[in-house]
Amino acid sequence: MTPEQLNKLLSALCLVCGILALPFVCYWYVGMVLAVVSIALGIYTWRRFGRDRMIIAGLICSGLYIIFFVLIAVSMGMYYSMIGLGR
């Protein structure tokens, strides 16, 4: 496999994992794995082959997933503390 093919393959995998992570916000165990894989592939590919649009899009989608996940977790924690479920 040539370096160009490897670059395209890893970039596409980063993008696909990042896009697939977004619908799995409610299934956090699947979405988190996809987001972490996308971020790891993106960073590795960026450092090895340079910047690419697919890598940037995959990292943005993974970052959005992590932001949504944190917001949902914080809001659920605040809701549970308001109704007294955490006691």
N, C-alpha and C positions, 0 to 999 in steps of 0.2 A: 504494500500500500504506500503510495507516494505521500509526502508531507502535505500536499494540497488536498488530497482526498481525505486524509486524516483530519485536517483542519475543518473541512466542510462537514464531515461526519460528527465530530465533537461539537461544533457550533450548532448543528441541527439538533443533536441530542440535548444540548443546553436549552435551546429554545423550546423544544417539545416538553421537557420536564418542567420548565418554568410555566408554560401555558397550562399544562395539566395540573399543576399545583393549585391554581386559582379556583377551579370548581370544587376542590376537596377541602375547602376551609372548614366545613362542618365535620368532615372526617379527618381530623387533625393528624392522626398517625400516618395516613397515606400522604396527605399534602405536605407534611413536614419533611418526610423522606424525599419526596420529589423536589421540594425547594432546596434542601441541602445538597442533593445530587446536582441540581442545576447550578447552584452557586459554586460548588467544587469544580465541576466541568468548565464553567465559565472562567473562573480564575486561572485554572490550569491552561486552558486554551489561549486565553488572553496573554499570559506570560510566555507561552511557548511560541505562538504563531502571530501574535499581535491582535489588534482590535478588529472586530467584525460586527456588522449590524445585528446578526443573529445572536451573538454573545451578549450584546448590550440589551437587546429585547428580552432575552432569557433572564438576565440579571434583574431587569426592571420588574418582570412578572414575579420572580421569586421574592424580590423585596416587597412588592405589593402584598403577596401572600403573607409574609412575616408581619407586616404592619396590620393587616386585617386580623391575623391570629392574635396578636397582642391586644388589639382593641377589643376583640370579642372576649378574650380571657379577663381583661381588666373590667369590662362592663359586667360580665357574669359575676366576678368577685364582688363588685360594688352592689349588685342586685342581691346576691346571697347575704351579704352583711346587712343590707337594709331590711330584709324580711326575717332576719335572725336565724338563718339556716346554718350558719357557721358555728353556732354555740354547742 
